Amino acid sequence: MIDKKDLHYVASLARLKLKEEDEEKVREKFSMVLDYVGMLNELDIEDVEPLINVNGMSNVMREDEIKESMDRETLLANAPEKMYGCIKVSKVIE
């Protein structure tokens, strides 16, 4: 079973705040997950090919085509604010 120190470490990585009364239940569930992963590690996968694509399709993207773009004034016509020929947006990083 996972110890409390490791549980608190994993919870801090996940930015979780655990109540003391819930810690034991979470430790049990976490241990069940780790036990299951341990069972998967025991499987013999020596001759199993890696799965790259589940549906067998290779590339369903269309080819890029160069087309003439719209002029800048047309694109900026509906912009609420403009600055230096670009759309001005609110600052998102402090």
N, C-alpha and C positions, 0 to 999 in steps of 0.2 A: 504494500500500500504506500502511496505517496505521503511523505511527511509534511508537517505544517509549514516548514520553511520553504519547501519547494512549491507548495500550494500558494503561499503568499507571493512568491516570486512570479509564478505564472499569472496570478490574478493581477499583479501590478503591471505586467507586460500587456495584459488584455484591458487594462484600465478598469478593472472590476473592484468594487468594494463589497466584500463579503461580510455578512453578519456572523457573529460567533456561533449562533445557533444553527446556521446553514453550513458551516465549514465541514462538519463531519459528513453530511450528505454529499457535498460537492467532492470531498476526498474519495468517497466510495464510488461515485459516478466516474470521476477522473481515473481511478484505478481500474474500473471496468473497461474504459476506453484503452488504457495502456495494455491491459491483458489481451484485449482483442488484437491490437497491433502486434503484440508479441506472438499471437497465434499466426498472423499473416507472415511474420518473419520466418516461421518454421516451414512454410510452403516451398516445395521444390519448383523453382521457375527457371531451371537451367535451360530447357529447350523451348521456352516460350518467347516468341518474337514480340518486340515492343509494339504496342498499338499506337500508331501515329494519327490515324484518321478513322473514326468509327463508321462513316458512311461511304468510304471508298472514292469520294470525289476528290479530284486533285485541285484544280483552280477554276472556280466558277466566276471569277471577276472578269469584267469586260476589259478590253484593251483601252489604254488611255488614248484619248484623241485630243489633239490641240485644236482649240476653237478660239475665236476672237472673243475677248471678254468685254464687259460693259465699260463705258467710260466712267471715270471717277466721279464726276458731277452727278450722273444719274444714280450711282450707288449711294452717294452722300445726301441725296435729296430728302430722304425721309429720316435721316439721323437727327435725334433731338439736339445734340451738340456736336460741333466739329472743331478740330484744331489741327493746323498744319496739314490739311488735306486728308485727315483721318477722322474716324469716329472717336469722340472723347467719351470715356467711360469713368465711372467712379473708382476711386482708389480702393483696392481690395486687400492690399497688404499694408500692414502698419509698420 
